[in-house]
Amino acid sequence: MAGEQVMLFLEDIRERLVVVSLGEREYYAAIKKAAAAGIVGGTIYDALLAHCAVKVKADTIYTWNIRHFEQFGQVIAERLRTP
């Protein structure tokens, strides 16, 4: 995508969604927990997204990759839906 298209896309997202981030301790704890569970590679990113969802008490987590997110425990698994 061209830079202009990306910026339009990001502006649209910012108007519709809330950006959620983890603090330093939350970020470290999430990665430590994932590593202890044997989660590696790009699935670590999914773990961080899951922790953000729990942080804001999201009712639903939409993903096409249910299998990755199910690894993060029941609290996450019960919120999963495929779009």
C-alpha atoms as an extended CHARMM CRD file, in Angstrom:
* protein
*
        83  EXT
         1         1  MET       CA              0.0000000000        0.0000000000        0.0000000000  PROA      1               0.0000000000
         2         2  ALA       CA              1.0760000000        3.5450000000       -0.6190000000  PROA      2               0.0000000000
         3         3  GLY       CA              1.8710000000        5.6720000000        2.4160000000  PROA      3               0.0000000000
         4         4  GLU       CA             -1.1780000000        7.8710000000        1.8280000000  PROA      4               0.0000000000
         5         5  GLN       CA             -3.4680000000        4.8460000000        1.7460000000  PROA      5               0.0000000000
         6         6  VAL       CA             -1.9600000000        3.5080000000        4.9690000000  PROA      6               0.0000000000
         7         7  MET       CA             -2.4840000000        6.8390000000        6.7060000000  PROA      7               0.0000000000
         8         8  LEU       CA             -6.1310000000        6.9860000000        5.6070000000  PROA      8               0.0000000000
         9         9  PHE       CA             -6.6200000000        3.4510000000        6.8870000000  PROA      9               0.0000000000
        10        10  LEU       CA             -5.0150000000        4.2940000000       10.2450000000  PROA      10              0.0000000000
        11        11  GLU       CA             -7.0950000000        7.4650000000       10.6040000000  PROA      11              0.0000000000
        12        12  ASP       CA            -10.2440000000        5.4250000000       10.0140000000  PROA      12              0.0000000000
        13        13  ILE       CA             -9.1990000000        2.9300000000       12.6770000000  PROA      13              0.0000000000
        14        14  ARG       CA             -8.4150000000        5.6770000000       15.2110000000  PROA      14              0.0000000000
        15        15  GLU       CA            -11.8950000000        7.1630000000       14.7140000000  PROA      15              0.0000000000
        16        16  ARG       CA            -13.6110000000        3.8250000000       15.4100000000  PROA      16              0.0000000000
        17        17  LEU       CA            -11.4260000000        2.0360000000       17.9600000000  PROA      17              0.0000000000
        18        18  VAL       CA             -9.5630000000        2.6790000000       21.1740000000  PROA      18              0.0000000000
        19        19  VAL       CA             -5.8430000000        2.0100000000       21.1740000000  PROA      19              0.0000000000
        20        20  VAL       CA             -4.8730000000       -0.2390000000       24.0890000000  PROA      20              0.0000000000
        21        21  SER       CA             -1.3160000000       -0.6560000000       25.2660000000  PROA      21              0.0000000000
        22        22  LEU       CA              0.4200000000       -2.5470000000       28.0040000000  PROA      22              0.0000000000
        23        23  GLY       CA              2.6510000000       -0.8760000000       30.5320000000  PROA      23              0.0000000000
        24        24  GLU       CA              6.2200000000       -2.0410000000       31.0430000000  PROA      24              0.0000000000
        25        25  ARG       CA              5.3210000000       -4.4910000000       33.8120000000  PROA      25              0.0000000000
        26        26  GLU       CA              2.2580000000       -5.7990000000       31.9830000000  PROA      26              0.0000000000
        27        27  TYR       CA              4.2760000000       -6.3060000000       28.8080000000  PROA      27              0.0000000000
        28        28  TYR       CA              7.0060000000       -8.1820000000       30.6560000000  PROA      28              0.0000000000
        29        29  ALA       CA              4.5030000000      -10.3290000000       32.5830000000  PROA      29              0.0000000000
        30        30  ALA       CA              2.6300000000      -11.2400000000       29.3900000000  PROA      30              0.0000000000
        31        31  ILE       CA              5.8010000000      -12.3330000000       27.5920000000  PROA      31              0.0000000000
        32        32  LYS       CA              7.0760000000      -14.2030000000       30.6490000000  PROA      32              0.0000000000
        33        33  LYS       CA              3.7870000000      -16.0930000000       30.9650000000  PROA      33              0.0000000000
        34        34  ALA       CA              3.7330000000      -16.9400000000       27.2540000000  PROA      34              0.0000000000
        35        35  ALA       CA              7.3500000000      -18.1050000000       27.2900000000  PROA      35              0.0000000000
        36        36  ALA       CA              6.6970000000      -20.2970000000       30.3420000000  PROA      36              0.0000000000
        37        37  ALA       CA              3.8200000000      -21.9100000000       28.4310000000  PROA      37              0.0000000000
        38        38  GLY       CA              6.1310000000      -22.6920000000       25.5110000000  PROA      38              0.0000000000
        39        39  ILE       CA              4.6390000000      -20.0800000000       23.2030000000  PROA      39              0.0000000000
        40        40  VAL       CA              7.1560000000      -18.8510000000       20.6300000000  PROA      40              0.0000000000
        41        41  GLY       CA              7.4370000000      -16.8690000000       17.4330000000  PROA      41              0.0000000000
        42        42  GLY       CA              4.6080000000      -14.7550000000       16.1210000000  PROA      42              0.0000000000
        43        43  THR       CA              2.1830000000      -16.2930000000       18.5910000000  PROA      43              0.0000000000
        44        44  ILE       CA              3.8090000000      -14.0710000000       21.2350000000  PROA      44              0.0000000000
        45        45  TYR       CA              2.1750000000      -11.1490000000       19.4220000000  PROA      45              0.0000000000
        46        46  ASP       CA             -1.1960000000      -12.8860000000       19.7670000000  PROA      46              0.0000000000
        47        47  ALA       CA             -0.5130000000      -13.3030000000       23.4880000000  PROA      47              0.0000000000
        48        48  LEU       CA              0.0930000000       -9.5650000000       23.8110000000  PROA      48              0.0000000000
        49        49  LEU       CA             -3.1540000000       -8.8370000000       21.9770000000  PROA      49              0.0000000000
        50        50  ALA       CA             -4.9940000000      -11.2180000000       24.2950000000  PROA      50              0.0000000000
        51        51  HSD       CA             -3.5650000000       -9.4750000000       27.3560000000  PROA      51              0.0000000000
        52        52  CYS       CA             -4.7210000000       -6.1220000000       25.9680000000  PROA      52              0.0000000000
        53        53  ALA       CA             -8.2240000000       -7.5370000000       25.5090000000  PROA      53              0.0000000000
        54        54  VAL       CA             -8.3050000000       -8.7720000000       29.1050000000  PROA      54              0.0000000000
        55        55  LYS       CA             -6.9630000000       -5.4320000000       30.3280000000  PROA      55              0.0000000000
        56        56  VAL       CA             -9.9340000000       -3.5520000000       28.8580000000  PROA      56              0.0000000000
        57        57  LYS       CA            -12.3890000000       -6.3200000000       29.8000000000  PROA      57              0.0000000000
        58        58  ALA       CA            -13.3470000000       -7.0230000000       26.1930000000  PROA      58              0.0000000000
        59        59  ASP       CA            -16.4050000000       -9.2420000000       25.9020000000  PROA      59              0.0000000000
        60        60  THR       CA            -15.3230000000      -10.6740000000       22.5570000000  PROA      60              0.0000000000
        61        61  ILE       CA            -12.0160000000      -11.2950000000       20.8150000000  PROA      61              0.0000000000
        62        62  TYR       CA            -12.3850000000      -11.7320000000       17.0700000000  PROA      62              0.0000000000
        63        63  THR       CA             -9.7410000000      -13.7670000000       15.2790000000  PROA      63              0.0000000000
        64        64  TRP       CA             -9.3830000000      -16.0460000000       12.2990000000  PROA      64              0.0000000000
        65        65  ASN       CA             -6.7980000000      -18.0040000000       14.2660000000  PROA      65              0.0000000000
        66        66  ILE       CA             -8.7720000000      -19.4620000000       17.1680000000  PROA      66              0.0000000000
        67        67  ARG       CA             -6.1410000000      -22.1700000000       17.7240000000  PROA      67              0.0000000000
        68        68  HSD       CA             -3.4190000000      -19.6780000000       18.6480000000  PROA      68              0.0000000000
        69        69  PHE       CA             -5.5980000000      -17.7960000000       21.1170000000  PROA      69              0.0000000000
        70        70  GLU       CA             -6.9560000000      -20.9260000000       22.8030000000  PROA      70              0.0000000000
        71        71  GLN       CA             -3.4420000000      -21.5570000000       24.1190000000  PROA      71              0.0000000000
        72        72  PHE       CA             -3.7420000000      -18.5600000000       26.4410000000  PROA      72              0.0000000000
        73        73  GLY       CA             -6.2030000000      -20.1230000000       28.8300000000  PROA      73              0.0000000000
        74        74  GLN       CA             -9.8910000000      -20.2420000000       29.5970000000  PROA      74              0.0000000000
        75        75  VAL       CA            -10.2710000000      -16.5030000000       30.2600000000  PROA      75              0.0000000000
        76        76  ILE       CA             -9.2740000000      -15.8680000000       26.6560000000  PROA      76              0.0000000000
        77        77  ALA       CA            -10.8500000000      -18.9590000000       25.0760000000  PROA      77              0.0000000000
        78        78  GLU       CA            -14.3310000000      -18.1470000000       26.3220000000  PROA      78              0.0000000000
        79        79  ARG       CA            -14.2290000000      -14.7490000000       24.5710000000  PROA      79              0.0000000000
        80        80  LEU       CA            -13.1060000000      -15.9990000000       21.1540000000  PROA      80              0.0000000000
        81        81  ARG       CA            -15.2250000000      -15.6300000000       18.0470000000  PROA      81              0.0000000000
        82        82  THR       CA            -14.5000000000      -15.9210000000       14.3420000000  PROA      82              0.0000000000
        83        83  PRO       CA            -15.5800000000      -12.8280000000       12.3860000000  PROA      83              0.0000000000
